[in-house]
Amino acid sequence: MSAETHHGDAVAAAGVPVRGDAETLRKLLGREIGSSRWRVGDKLPTERELGETYGVARNTVRRALQALEQEKLIVRHVGRGTFKAGGAASAEEAFLPSADSLSPAGVVECRLIFEPELAPLAVARATQVDLDRLAHCLKGGAAATSVEEFEHWDGALHEAIAQATHNQTIVAMARALAVVRTRGEWGQLKKRSMTPEHRQALHAQHSKIVASLQDRDRDAARTLMRAHILYVRAYMFGE
């Protein structure tokens, strides 16, 4: 009996349908990534191999991997493959000279320099999977019912734009800057300044940025991103 057949029998025995949607596959792969099947840094099977093993279409595999990447359980490198992640947060925080020295105002200032210039790269390199991820984040932000939930989708959208550059250094730097979102000071500032009007304006700006990426409009993407970060700085810090 082959290892693949044995694995398929084990899946069936566990009560997990071999054929299923992306969420079912995400949960199954998530459990296996958390187990000892793969070590940190190990390369996972290809999308085709995963599709054959679990009896699902490649687009289902792709959606499951996309979700796992957002959860930071895996890292995907174009042309190299998919790898089990580990210690990602520490590695990204190590990009910064001192995590304790981060301030919300300083991070927004850095984002103003950094993010407008990565937008044209995202325009040039974004795949349909990237664009679908952006649309998903935009939809999540629109449906958010609390400041915390909106902030989650806001962060996810900006990370998705960084991911669309397919430059792992840019992604790591964007995640390092996003560390400030986990700090209490950022949350307090957001709660004090996030009025319904500001939230509506932010969502409208996000929508225009995503549309510019979908339209492959580099100049618009850069201009809209800069205007968006300036708006964030103005309403959070009065600058």
MOLIN-V216528 format. One record per run of one state. SS is the DSSP state (hx for helix, st for strand, lp for the rest). FROM is the first residue (numbers start at 0). TO is the last residue. Records with the same first field share a line. If there is no record, write none. Layout:
SS: FROM-TO, FROM-TO
This chain:
lp: 0-1, 13-20, 34-41, 43-45, 54-56, 70-72, 77-79, 84-86, 93-97, 101-102, 125-126, 143-145, 163-166, 182-182, 193-194, 214-216, 237-238
hx: 2-12, 21-33, 46-53, 57-69, 87-92, 98-100, 103-124, 127-142, 146-162, 167-181, 183-192, 195-213, 217-236
st: 42-42, 73-76, 80-83
